[in-house]
């Protein structure tokens, strides 16, 4: 377990839902990954990301999938890609990432509550 945080600290992390509009192989990445474009609605818009999720997903599987992402981290250079959002996931029993997704459709840009 990690150190406790306050509710205000938790609320400072802006986690929103978005829909993957495009996914491509990312051959320049050090570990197998995809380049993702995620639509977070009118307020935030589309953001790019890199995600090491190749064991459970193909690019075709990802388009149209809703995911959760942290939208208020500063952009980070990952090889030739400027990652603008941290897409969230969990490790499965083998160490591969499984995406965090809502179990029902929700409007893009909705904030986690």
Phi and psi restraints in degrees (range 20) as a CNS / XPLOR table:
assign (resid 1 and name C) (resid 2 and name N)
       (resid 2 and name CA) (resid 2 and name C) 1.0 -98.1 20.0 2
assign (resid 2 and name N) (resid 2 and name CA)
       (resid 2 and name C) (resid 3 and name N) 1.0 175.6 20.0 2
assign (resid 2 and name C) (resid 3 and name N)
       (resid 3 and name CA) (resid 3 and name C) 1.0 -61.3 20.0 2
assign (resid 3 and name N) (resid 3 and name CA)
       (resid 3 and name C) (resid 4 and name N) 1.0 147.1 20.0 2
assign (resid 3 and name C) (resid 4 and name N)
       (resid 4 and name CA) (resid 4 and name C) 1.0 -68.3 20.0 2
assign (resid 4 and name N) (resid 4 and name CA)
       (resid 4 and name C) (resid 5 and name N) 1.0 148.8 20.0 2
assign (resid 4 and name C) (resid 5 and name N)
       (resid 5 and name CA) (resid 5 and name C) 1.0 -122.7 20.0 2
assign (resid 5 and name N) (resid 5 and name CA)
       (resid 5 and name C) (resid 6 and name N) 1.0 165.6 20.0 2
assign (resid 5 and name C) (resid 6 and name N)
       (resid 6 and name CA) (resid 6 and name C) 1.0 -85.7 20.0 2
assign (resid 6 and name N) (resid 6 and name CA)
       (resid 6 and name C) (resid 7 and name N) 1.0 164.0 20.0 2
assign (resid 6 and name C) (resid 7 and name N)
       (resid 7 and name CA) (resid 7 and name C) 1.0 -61.4 20.0 2
assign (resid 7 and name N) (resid 7 and name CA)
       (resid 7 and name C) (resid 8 and name N) 1.0 -38.7 20.0 2
assign (resid 7 and name C) (resid 8 and name N)
       (resid 8 and name CA) (resid 8 and name C) 1.0 -62.2 20.0 2
assign (resid 8 and name N) (resid 8 and name CA)
       (resid 8 and name C) (resid 9 and name N) 1.0 -38.0 20.0 2
assign (resid 8 and name C) (resid 9 and name N)
       (resid 9 and name CA) (resid 9 and name C) 1.0 -64.8 20.0 2
assign (resid 9 and name N) (resid 9 and name CA)
       (resid 9 and name C) (resid 10 and name N) 1.0 -42.5 20.0 2
assign (resid 9 and name C) (resid 10 and name N)
       (resid 10 and name CA) (resid 10 and name C) 1.0 -60.6 20.0 2
assign (resid 10 and name N) (resid 10 and name CA)
       (resid 10 and name C) (resid 11 and name N) 1.0 -45.1 20.0 2
assign (resid 10 and name C) (resid 11 and name N)
       (resid 11 and name CA) (resid 11 and name C) 1.0 -66.8 20.0 2
assign (resid 11 and name N) (resid 11 and name CA)
       (resid 11 and name C) (resid 12 and name N) 1.0 -18.8 20.0 2
assign (resid 11 and name C) (resid 12 and name N)
       (resid 12 and name CA) (resid 12 and name C) 1.0 -70.3 20.0 2
assign (resid 12 and name N) (resid 12 and name CA)
       (resid 12 and name C) (resid 13 and name N) 1.0 -20.8 20.0 2
assign (resid 12 and name C) (resid 13 and name N)
       (resid 13 and name CA) (resid 13 and name C) 1.0 -86.8 20.0 2
assign (resid 13 and name N) (resid 13 and name CA)
       (resid 13 and name C) (resid 14 and name N) 1.0 114.5 20.0 2
assign (resid 13 and name C) (resid 14 and name N)
       (resid 14 and name CA) (resid 14 and name C) 1.0 -91.7 20.0 2
assign (resid 14 and name N) (resid 14 and name CA)
       (resid 14 and name C) (resid 15 and name N) 1.0 97.5 20.0 2
assign (resid 14 and name C) (resid 15 and name N)
       (resid 15 and name CA) (resid 15 and name C) 1.0 -103.0 20.0 2
assign (resid 15 and name N) (resid 15 and name CA)
       (resid 15 and name C) (resid 16 and name N) 1.0 121.0 20.0 2
assign (resid 15 and name C) (resid 16 and name N)
       (resid 16 and name CA) (resid 16 and name C) 1.0 -126.2 20.0 2
assign (resid 16 and name N) (resid 16 and name CA)
       (resid 16 and name C) (resid 17 and name N) 1.0 163.0 20.0 2
assign (resid 16 and name C) (resid 17 and name N)
       (resid 17 and name CA) (resid 17 and name C) 1.0 -97.7 20.0 2
assign (resid 17 and name N) (resid 17 and name CA)
       (resid 17 and name C) (resid 18 and name N) 1.0 142.0 20.0 2
assign (resid 17 and name C) (resid 18 and name N)
       (resid 18 and name CA) (resid 18 and name C) 1.0 -145.8 20.0 2
assign (resid 18 and name N) (resid 18 and name CA)
       (resid 18 and name C) (resid 19 and name N) 1.0 164.8 20.0 2
assign (resid 18 and name C) (resid 19 and name N)
       (resid 19 and name CA) (resid 19 and name C) 1.0 -109.9 20.0 2
assign (resid 19 and name N) (resid 19 and name CA)
       (resid 19 and name C) (resid 20 and name N) 1.0 130.4 20.0 2
assign (resid 19 and name C) (resid 20 and name N)
       (resid 20 and name CA) (resid 20 and name C) 1.0 -70.1 20.0 2
assign (resid 20 and name N) (resid 20 and name CA)
       (resid 20 and name C) (resid 21 and name N) 1.0 121.2 20.0 2
assign (resid 20 and name C) (resid 21 and name N)
       (resid 21 and name CA) (resid 21 and name C) 1.0 -99.3 20.0 2
assign (resid 21 and name N) (resid 21 and name CA)
       (resid 21 and name C) (resid 22 and name N) 1.0 -21.7 20.0 2
assign (resid 21 and name C) (resid 22 and name N)
       (resid 22 and name CA) (resid 22 and name C) 1.0 -154.9 20.0 2
assign (resid 22 and name N) (resid 22 and name CA)
       (resid 22 and name C) (resid 23 and name N) 1.0 143.1 20.0 2
assign (resid 22 and name C) (resid 23 and name N)
       (resid 23 and name CA) (resid 23 and name C) 1.0 -144.5 20.0 2
assign (resid 23 and name N) (resid 23 and name CA)
       (resid 23 and name C) (resid 24 and name N) 1.0 133.8 20.0 2
assign (resid 23 and name C) (resid 24 and name N)
       (resid 24 and name CA) (resid 24 and name C) 1.0 -137.5 20.0 2
assign (resid 24 and name N) (resid 24 and name CA)
       (resid 24 and name C) (resid 25 and name N) 1.0 154.2 20.0 2
assign (resid 24 and name C) (resid 25 and name N)
       (resid 25 and name CA) (resid 25 and name C) 1.0 -59.5 20.0 2
assign (resid 25 and name N) (resid 25 and name CA)
       (resid 25 and name C) (resid 26 and name N) 1.0 150.3 20.0 2
assign (resid 25 and name C) (resid 26 and name N)
       (resid 26 and name CA) (resid 26 and name C) 1.0 -125.7 20.0 2
assign (resid 26 and name N) (resid 26 and name CA)
       (resid 26 and name C) (resid 27 and name N) 1.0 74.5 20.0 2
assign (resid 26 and name C) (resid 27 and name N)
       (resid 27 and name CA) (resid 27 and name C) 1.0 -65.3 20.0 2
assign (resid 27 and name N) (resid 27 and name CA)
       (resid 27 and name C) (resid 28 and name N) 1.0 -20.3 20.0 2
assign (resid 27 and name C) (resid 28 and name N)
       (resid 28 and name CA) (resid 28 and name C) 1.0 -78.4 20.0 2
assign (resid 28 and name N) (resid 28 and name CA)
       (resid 28 and name C) (resid 29 and name N) 1.0 -12.5 20.0 2
assign (resid 28 and name C) (resid 29 and name N)
       (resid 29 and name CA) (resid 29 and name C) 1.0 -67.9 20.0 2
assign (resid 29 and name N) (resid 29 and name CA)
       (resid 29 and name C) (resid 30 and name N) 1.0 148.1 20.0 2
assign (resid 29 and name C) (resid 30 and name N)
       (resid 30 and name CA) (resid 30 and name C) 1.0 -66.4 20.0 2
assign (resid 30 and name N) (resid 30 and name CA)
       (resid 30 and name C) (resid 31 and name N) 1.0 -39.3 20.0 2
assign (resid 30 and name C) (resid 31 and name N)
       (resid 31 and name CA) (resid 31 and name C) 1.0 -113.3 20.0 2
assign (resid 31 and name N) (resid 31 and name CA)
       (resid 31 and name C) (resid 32 and name N) 1.0 151.8 20.0 2
assign (resid 31 and name C) (resid 32 and name N)
       (resid 32 and name CA) (resid 32 and name C) 1.0 -52.9 20.0 2
assign (resid 32 and name N) (resid 32 and name CA)
       (resid 32 and name C) (resid 33 and name N) 1.0 129.6 20.0 2
assign (resid 32 and name C) (resid 33 and name N)
       (resid 33 and name CA) (resid 33 and name C) 1.0 -154.5 20.0 2
assign (resid 33 and name N) (resid 33 and name CA)
       (resid 33 and name C) (resid 34 and name N) 1.0 168.3 20.0 2
assign (resid 33 and name C) (resid 34 and name N)
       (resid 34 and name CA) (resid 34 and name C) 1.0 -119.2 20.0 2
assign (resid 34 and name N) (resid 34 and name CA)
       (resid 34 and name C) (resid 35 and name N) 1.0 152.0 20.0 2
assign (resid 34 and name C) (resid 35 and name N)
       (resid 35 and name CA) (resid 35 and name C) 1.0 -92.5 20.0 2
assign (resid 35 and name N) (resid 35 and name CA)
       (resid 35 and name C) (resid 36 and name N) 1.0 131.3 20.0 2
assign (resid 35 and name C) (resid 36 and name N)
       (resid 36 and name CA) (resid 36 and name C) 1.0 -121.5 20.0 2
assign (resid 36 and name N) (resid 36 and name CA)
       (resid 36 and name C) (resid 37 and name N) 1.0 146.8 20.0 2
assign (resid 36 and name C) (resid 37 and name N)
       (resid 37 and name CA) (resid 37 and name C) 1.0 -119.5 20.0 2
assign (resid 37 and name N) (resid 37 and name CA)
       (resid 37 and name C) (resid 38 and name N) 1.0 123.7 20.0 2
assign (resid 37 and name C) (resid 38 and name N)
       (resid 38 and name CA) (resid 38 and name C) 1.0 -122.5 20.0 2
assign (resid 38 and name N) (resid 38 and name CA)
       (resid 38 and name C) (resid 39 and name N) 1.0 126.7 20.0 2
assign (resid 38 and name C) (resid 39 and name N)
       (resid 39 and name CA) (resid 39 and name C) 1.0 -89.1 20.0 2
assign (resid 39 and name N) (resid 39 and name CA)
       (resid 39 and name C) (resid 40 and name N) 1.0 113.9 20.0 2
assign (resid 39 and name C) (resid 40 and name N)
       (resid 40 and name CA) (resid 40 and name C) 1.0 -102.8 20.0 2
assign (resid 40 and name N) (resid 40 and name CA)
       (resid 40 and name C) (resid 41 and name N) 1.0 23.7 20.0 2
assign (resid 40 and name C) (resid 41 and name N)
       (resid 41 and name CA) (resid 41 and name C) 1.0 86.1 20.0 2
assign (resid 41 and name N) (resid 41 and name CA)
       (resid 41 and name C) (resid 42 and name N) 1.0 -178.9 20.0 2
assign (resid 41 and name C) (resid 42 and name N)
       (resid 42 and name CA) (resid 42 and name C) 1.0 -63.0 20.0 2
assign (resid 42 and name N) (resid 42 and name CA)
       (resid 42 and name C) (resid 43 and name N) 1.0 -39.6 20.0 2
assign (resid 42 and name C) (resid 43 and name N)
       (resid 43 and name CA) (resid 43 and name C) 1.0 -66.2 20.0 2
assign (resid 43 and name N) (resid 43 and name CA)
       (resid 43 and name C) (resid 44 and name N) 1.0 -40.3 20.0 2
assign (resid 43 and name C) (resid 44 and name N)
       (resid 44 and name CA) (resid 44 and name C) 1.0 -104.1 20.0 2
assign (resid 44 and name N) (resid 44 and name CA)
       (resid 44 and name C) (resid 45 and name N) 1.0 -37.8 20.0 2
assign (resid 44 and name C) (resid 45 and name N)
       (resid 45 and name CA) (resid 45 and name C) 1.0 85.3 20.0 2
assign (resid 45 and name N) (resid 45 and name CA)
       (resid 45 and name C) (resid 46 and name N) 1.0 -163.1 20.0 2
assign (resid 45 and name C) (resid 46 and name N)
       (resid 46 and name CA) (resid 46 and name C) 1.0 -88.9 20.0 2
assign (resid 46 and name N) (resid 46 and name CA)
       (resid 46 and name C) (resid 47 and name N) 1.0 136.5 20.0 2
assign (resid 46 and name C) (resid 47 and name N)
       (resid 47 and name CA) (resid 47 and name C) 1.0 -127.4 20.0 2
assign (resid 47 and name N) (resid 47 and name CA)
       (resid 47 and name C) (resid 48 and name N) 1.0 148.3 20.0 2
assign (resid 47 and name C) (resid 48 and name N)
       (resid 48 and name CA) (resid 48 and name C) 1.0 -96.7 20.0 2
assign (resid 48 and name N) (resid 48 and name CA)
       (resid 48 and name C) (resid 49 and name N) 1.0 152.7 20.0 2
assign (resid 48 and name C) (resid 49 and name N)
       (resid 49 and name CA) (resid 49 and name C) 1.0 -152.5 20.0 2
assign (resid 49 and name N) (resid 49 and name CA)
       (resid 49 and name C) (resid 50 and name N) 1.0 164.7 20.0 2
assign (resid 49 and name C) (resid 50 and name N)
       (resid 50 and name CA) (resid 50 and name C) 1.0 -119.5 20.0 2
assign (resid 50 and name N) (resid 50 and name CA)
       (resid 50 and name C) (resid 51 and name N) 1.0 135.4 20.0 2
assign (resid 50 and name C) (resid 51 and name N)
       (resid 51 and name CA) (resid 51 and name C) 1.0 -140.0 20.0 2
assign (resid 51 and name N) (resid 51 and name CA)
       (resid 51 and name C) (resid 52 and name N) 1.0 131.9 20.0 2
assign (resid 51 and name C) (resid 52 and name N)
       (resid 52 and name CA) (resid 52 and name C) 1.0 -88.8 20.0 2
assign (resid 52 and name N) (resid 52 and name CA)
       (resid 52 and name C) (resid 53 and name N) 1.0 74.8 20.0 2
assign (resid 52 and name C) (resid 53 and name N)
       (resid 53 and name CA) (resid 53 and name C) 1.0 -127.7 20.0 2
assign (resid 53 and name N) (resid 53 and name CA)
       (resid 53 and name C) (resid 54 and name N) 1.0 27.7 20.0 2
assign (resid 53 and name C) (resid 54 and name N)
       (resid 54 and name CA) (resid 54 and name C) 1.0 -75.2 20.0 2
assign (resid 54 and name N) (resid 54 and name CA)
       (resid 54 and name C) (resid 55 and name N) 1.0 -16.4 20.0 2
assign (resid 54 and name C) (resid 55 and name N)
       (resid 55 and name CA) (resid 55 and name C) 1.0 -76.2 20.0 2
assign (resid 55 and name N) (resid 55 and name CA)
       (resid 55 and name C) (resid 56 and name N) 1.0 -31.1 20.0 2
assign (resid 55 and name C) (resid 56 and name N)
       (resid 56 and name CA) (resid 56 and name C) 1.0 -106.6 20.0 2
assign (resid 56 and name N) (resid 56 and name CA)
       (resid 56 and name C) (resid 57 and name N) 1.0 -12.2 20.0 2
assign (resid 56 and name C) (resid 57 and name N)
       (resid 57 and name CA) (resid 57 and name C) 1.0 -134.5 20.0 2
assign (resid 57 and name N) (resid 57 and name CA)
       (resid 57 and name C) (resid 58 and name N) 1.0 150.7 20.0 2
assign (resid 57 and name C) (resid 58 and name N)
       (resid 58 and name CA) (resid 58 and name C) 1.0 -110.2 20.0 2
assign (resid 58 and name N) (resid 58 and name CA)
       (resid 58 and name C) (resid 59 and name N) 1.0 161.6 20.0 2
assign (resid 58 and name C) (resid 59 and name N)
       (resid 59 and name CA) (resid 59 and name C) 1.0 -55.2 20.0 2
assign (resid 59 and name N) (resid 59 and name CA)
       (resid 59 and name C) (resid 60 and name N) 1.0 -37.5 20.0 2
assign (resid 59 and name C) (resid 60 and name N)
       (resid 60 and name CA) (resid 60 and name C) 1.0 -65.7 20.0 2
assign (resid 60 and name N) (resid 60 and name CA)
       (resid 60 and name C) (resid 61 and name N) 1.0 -36.7 20.0 2
assign (resid 60 and name C) (resid 61 and name N)
       (resid 61 and name CA) (resid 61 and name C) 1.0 -63.4 20.0 2
assign (resid 61 and name N) (resid 61 and name CA)
       (resid 61 and name C) (resid 62 and name N) 1.0 -31.9 20.0 2
assign (resid 61 and name C) (resid 62 and name N)
       (resid 62 and name CA) (resid 62 and name C) 1.0 -81.1 20.0 2
assign (resid 62 and name N) (resid 62 and name CA)
       (resid 62 and name C) (resid 63 and name N) 1.0 -33.2 20.0 2
assign (resid 62 and name C) (resid 63 and name N)
       (resid 63 and name CA) (resid 63 and name C) 1.0 -63.0 20.0 2
assign (resid 63 and name N) (resid 63 and name CA)
       (resid 63 and name C) (resid 64 and name N) 1.0 125.9 20.0 2
assign (resid 63 and name C) (resid 64 and name N)
       (resid 64 and name CA) (resid 64 and name C) 1.0 94.2 20.0 2
assign (resid 64 and name N) (resid 64 and name CA)
       (resid 64 and name C) (resid 65 and name N) 1.0 -9.7 20.0 2
assign (resid 64 and name C) (resid 65 and name N)
       (resid 65 and name CA) (resid 65 and name C) 1.0 -80.6 20.0 2
assign (resid 65 and name N) (resid 65 and name CA)
       (resid 65 and name C) (resid 66 and name N) 1.0 135.0 20.0 2
assign (resid 65 and name C) (resid 66 and name N)
       (resid 66 and name CA) (resid 66 and name C) 1.0 -86.5 20.0 2
assign (resid 66 and name N) (resid 66 and name CA)
       (resid 66 and name C) (resid 67 and name N) 1.0 138.4 20.0 2
assign (resid 66 and name C) (resid 67 and name N)
       (resid 67 and name CA) (resid 67 and name C) 1.0 -135.9 20.0 2
assign (resid 67 and name N) (resid 67 and name CA)
       (resid 67 and name C) (resid 68 and name N) 1.0 162.7 20.0 2
assign (resid 67 and name C) (resid 68 and name N)
       (resid 68 and name CA) (resid 68 and name C) 1.0 -100.6 20.0 2
assign (resid 68 and name N) (resid 68 and name CA)
       (resid 68 and name C) (resid 69 and name N) 1.0 142.1 20.0 2
assign (resid 68 and name C) (resid 69 and name N)
       (resid 69 and name CA) (resid 69 and name C) 1.0 -148.7 20.0 2
assign (resid 69 and name N) (resid 69 and name CA)
       (resid 69 and name C) (resid 70 and name N) 1.0 150.3 20.0 2
assign (resid 69 and name C) (resid 70 and name N)
       (resid 70 and name CA) (resid 70 and name C) 1.0 -85.5 20.0 2
assign (resid 70 and name N) (resid 70 and name CA)
       (resid 70 and name C) (resid 71 and name N) 1.0 117.1 20.0 2
assign (resid 70 and name C) (resid 71 and name N)
       (resid 71 and name CA) (resid 71 and name C) 1.0 -101.3 20.0 2
assign (resid 71 and name N) (resid 71 and name CA)
       (resid 71 and name C) (resid 72 and name N) 1.0 -1.7 20.0 2
assign (resid 71 and name C) (resid 72 and name N)
       (resid 72 and name CA) (resid 72 and name C) 1.0 -115.1 20.0 2
assign (resid 72 and name N) (resid 72 and name CA)
       (resid 72 and name C) (resid 73 and name N) 1.0 22.2 20.0 2
assign (resid 72 and name C) (resid 73 and name N)
       (resid 73 and name CA) (resid 73 and name C) 1.0 -82.1 20.0 2
assign (resid 73 and name N) (resid 73 and name CA)
       (resid 73 and name C) (resid 74 and name N) 1.0 151.4 20.0 2
assign (resid 73 and name C) (resid 74 and name N)
       (resid 74 and name CA) (resid 74 and name C) 1.0 -67.9 20.0 2
assign (resid 74 and name N) (resid 74 and name CA)
       (resid 74 and name C) (resid 75 and name N) 1.0 151.3 20.0 2
assign (resid 74 and name C) (resid 75 and name N)
       (resid 75 and name CA) (resid 75 and name C) 1.0 -57.4 20.0 2
assign (resid 75 and name N) (resid 75 and name CA)
       (resid 75 and name C) (resid 76 and name N) 1.0 149.7 20.0 2
assign (resid 75 and name C) (resid 76 and name N)
       (resid 76 and name CA) (resid 76 and name C) 1.0 -133.9 20.0 2
assign (resid 76 and name N) (resid 76 and name CA)
       (resid 76 and name C) (resid 77 and name N) 1.0 130.5 20.0 2
assign (resid 76 and name C) (resid 77 and name N)
       (resid 77 and name CA) (resid 77 and name C) 1.0 -76.7 20.0 2
assign (resid 77 and name N) (resid 77 and name CA)
       (resid 77 and name C) (resid 78 and name N) 1.0 122.7 20.0 2
assign (resid 77 and name C) (resid 78 and name N)
       (resid 78 and name CA) (resid 78 and name C) 1.0 -123.8 20.0 2
assign (resid 78 and name N) (resid 78 and name CA)
       (resid 78 and name C) (resid 79 and name N) 1.0 97.1 20.0 2
assign (resid 78 and name C) (resid 79 and name N)
       (resid 79 and name CA) (resid 79 and name C) 1.0 59.7 20.0 2
assign (resid 79 and name N) (resid 79 and name CA)
       (resid 79 and name C) (resid 80 and name N) 1.0 -132.2 20.0 2
assign (resid 79 and name C) (resid 80 and name N)
       (resid 80 and name CA) (resid 80 and name C) 1.0 -82.4 20.0 2
assign (resid 80 and name N) (resid 80 and name CA)
       (resid 80 and name C) (resid 81 and name N) 1.0 1.7 20.0 2
assign (resid 80 and name C) (resid 81 and name N)
       (resid 81 and name CA) (resid 81 and name C) 1.0 -107.0 20.0 2
assign (resid 81 and name N) (resid 81 and name CA)
       (resid 81 and name C) (resid 82 and name N) 1.0 133.4 20.0 2
assign (resid 81 and name C) (resid 82 and name N)
       (resid 82 and name CA) (resid 82 and name C) 1.0 -91.2 20.0 2
assign (resid 82 and name N) (resid 82 and name CA)
       (resid 82 and name C) (resid 83 and name N) 1.0 107.2 20.0 2
assign (resid 82 and name C) (resid 83 and name N)
       (resid 83 and name CA) (resid 83 and name C) 1.0 -79.8 20.0 2
assign (resid 83 and name N) (resid 83 and name CA)
       (resid 83 and name C) (resid 84 and name N) 1.0 125.7 20.0 2
assign (resid 83 and name C) (resid 84 and name N)
       (resid 84 and name CA) (resid 84 and name C) 1.0 -109.4 20.0 2
assign (resid 84 and name N) (resid 84 and name CA)
       (resid 84 and name C) (resid 85 and name N) 1.0 -3.6 20.0 2
assign (resid 84 and name C) (resid 85 and name N)
       (resid 85 and name CA) (resid 85 and name C) 1.0 -152.3 20.0 2
assign (resid 85 and name N) (resid 85 and name CA)
       (resid 85 and name C) (resid 86 and name N) 1.0 145.5 20.0 2
assign (resid 85 and name C) (resid 86 and name N)
       (resid 86 and name CA) (resid 86 and name C) 1.0 -99.8 20.0 2
assign (resid 86 and name N) (resid 86 and name CA)
       (resid 86 and name C) (resid 87 and name N) 1.0 107.5 20.0 2
assign (resid 86 and name C) (resid 87 and name N)
       (resid 87 and name CA) (resid 87 and name C) 1.0 -76.3 20.0 2
assign (resid 87 and name N) (resid 87 and name CA)
       (resid 87 and name C) (resid 88 and name N) 1.0 133.8 20.0 2
assign (resid 87 and name C) (resid 88 and name N)
       (resid 88 and name CA) (resid 88 and name C) 1.0 -96.0 20.0 2
assign (resid 88 and name N) (resid 88 and name CA)
       (resid 88 and name C) (resid 89 and name N) 1.0 146.3 20.0 2
assign (resid 88 and name C) (resid 89 and name N)
       (resid 89 and name CA) (resid 89 and name C) 1.0 -156.2 20.0 2
assign (resid 89 and name N) (resid 89 and name CA)
       (resid 89 and name C) (resid 90 and name N) 1.0 -179.3 20.0 2
assign (resid 89 and name C) (resid 90 and name N)
       (resid 90 and name CA) (resid 90 and name C) 1.0 -131.4 20.0 2
assign (resid 90 and name N) (resid 90 and name CA)
       (resid 90 and name C) (resid 91 and name N) 1.0 150.6 20.0 2
assign (resid 90 and name C) (resid 91 and name N)
       (resid 91 and name CA) (resid 91 and name C) 1.0 -80.7 20.0 2
assign (resid 91 and name N) (resid 91 and name CA)
       (resid 91 and name C) (resid 92 and name N) 1.0 137.0 20.0 2
assign (resid 91 and name C) (resid 92 and name N)
       (resid 92 and name CA) (resid 92 and name C) 1.0 -83.3 20.0 2
assign (resid 92 and name N) (resid 92 and name CA)
       (resid 92 and name C) (resid 93 and name N) 1.0 -174.1 20.0 2
assign (resid 92 and name C) (resid 93 and name N)
       (resid 93 and name CA) (resid 93 and name C) 1.0 -62.9 20.0 2
assign (resid 93 and name N) (resid 93 and name CA)
       (resid 93 and name C) (resid 94 and name N) 1.0 -18.8 20.0 2
assign (resid 93 and name C) (resid 94 and name N)
       (resid 94 and name CA) (resid 94 and name C) 1.0 -103.1 20.0 2
assign (resid 94 and name N) (resid 94 and name CA)
       (resid 94 and name C) (resid 95 and name N) 1.0 2.9 20.0 2
assign (resid 94 and name C) (resid 95 and name N)
       (resid 95 and name CA) (resid 95 and name C) 1.0 89.1 20.0 2
assign (resid 95 and name N) (resid 95 and name CA)
       (resid 95 and name C) (resid 96 and name N) 1.0 7.5 20.0 2
assign (resid 95 and name C) (resid 96 and name N)
       (resid 96 and name CA) (resid 96 and name C) 1.0 -90.6 20.0 2
assign (resid 96 and name N) (resid 96 and name CA)
       (resid 96 and name C) (resid 97 and name N) 1.0 149.4 20.0 2
assign (resid 96 and name C) (resid 97 and name N)
       (resid 97 and name CA) (resid 97 and name C) 1.0 -84.7 20.0 2
assign (resid 97 and name N) (resid 97 and name CA)
       (resid 97 and name C) (resid 98 and name N) 1.0 133.5 20.0 2
assign (resid 97 and name C) (resid 98 and name N)
       (resid 98 and name CA) (resid 98 and name C) 1.0 -113.5 20.0 2
assign (resid 98 and name N) (resid 98 and name CA)
       (resid 98 and name C) (resid 99 and name N) 1.0 127.6 20.0 2
assign (resid 98 and name C) (resid 99 and name N)
       (resid 99 and name CA) (resid 99 and name C) 1.0 -67.6 20.0 2
assign (resid 99 and name N) (resid 99 and name CA)
       (resid 99 and name C) (resid 100 and name N) 1.0 145.3 20.0 2
assign (resid 99 and name C) (resid 100 and name N)
       (resid 100 and name CA) (resid 100 and name C) 1.0 -84.0 20.0 2
assign (resid 100 and name N) (resid 100 and name CA)
       (resid 100 and name C) (resid 101 and name N) 1.0 123.5 20.0 2
assign (resid 100 and name C) (resid 101 and name N)
       (resid 101 and name CA) (resid 101 and name C) 1.0 -136.6 20.0 2
assign (resid 101 and name N) (resid 101 and name CA)
       (resid 101 and name C) (resid 102 and name N) 1.0 149.4 20.0 2
assign (resid 101 and name C) (resid 102 and name N)
       (resid 102 and name CA) (resid 102 and name C) 1.0 -69.9 20.0 2
assign (resid 102 and name N) (resid 102 and name CA)
       (resid 102 and name C) (resid 103 and name N) 1.0 150.1 20.0 2
assign (resid 102 and name C) (resid 103 and name N)
       (resid 103 and name CA) (resid 103 and name C) 1.0 -88.1 20.0 2
assign (resid 103 and name N) (resid 103 and name CA)
       (resid 103 and name C) (resid 104 and name N) 1.0 -3.6 20.0 2
assign (resid 103 and name C) (resid 104 and name N)
       (resid 104 and name CA) (resid 104 and name C) 1.0 -136.1 20.0 2
assign (resid 104 and name N) (resid 104 and name CA)
       (resid 104 and name C) (resid 105 and name N) 1.0 150.3 20.0 2
assign (resid 104 and name C) (resid 105 and name N)
       (resid 105 and name CA) (resid 105 and name C) 1.0 -62.5 20.0 2
assign (resid 105 and name N) (resid 105 and name CA)
       (resid 105 and name C) (resid 106 and name N) 1.0 137.5 20.0 2
assign (resid 105 and name C) (resid 106 and name N)
       (resid 106 and name CA) (resid 106 and name C) 1.0 -134.4 20.0 2
assign (resid 106 and name N) (resid 106 and name CA)
       (resid 106 and name C) (resid 107 and name N) 1.0 158.3 20.0 2
assign (resid 106 and name C) (resid 107 and name N)
       (resid 107 and name CA) (resid 107 and name C) 1.0 -63.6 20.0 2
assign (resid 107 and name N) (resid 107 and name CA)
       (resid 107 and name C) (resid 108 and name N) 1.0 137.3 20.0 2
assign (resid 107 and name C) (resid 108 and name N)
       (resid 108 and name CA) (resid 108 and name C) 1.0 -56.5 20.0 2
assign (resid 108 and name N) (resid 108 and name CA)
       (resid 108 and name C) (resid 109 and name N) 1.0 138.1 20.0 2
assign (resid 108 and name C) (resid 109 and name N)
       (resid 109 and name CA) (resid 109 and name C) 1.0 95.3 20.0 2
assign (resid 109 and name N) (resid 109 and name CA)
       (resid 109 and name C) (resid 110 and name N) 1.0 -9.5 20.0 2
assign (resid 109 and name C) (resid 110 and name N)
       (resid 110 and name CA) (resid 110 and name C) 1.0 -62.2 20.0 2
assign (resid 110 and name N) (resid 110 and name CA)
       (resid 110 and name C) (resid 111 and name N) 1.0 137.5 20.0 2
assign (resid 110 and name C) (resid 111 and name N)
       (resid 111 and name CA) (resid 111 and name C) 1.0 -87.6 20.0 2
assign (resid 111 and name N) (resid 111 and name CA)
       (resid 111 and name C) (resid 112 and name N) 1.0 141.8 20.0 2
assign (resid 111 and name C) (resid 112 and name N)
       (resid 112 and name CA) (resid 112 and name C) 1.0 -62.2 20.0 2
assign (resid 112 and name N) (resid 112 and name CA)
       (resid 112 and name C) (resid 113 and name N) 1.0 138.6 20.0 2
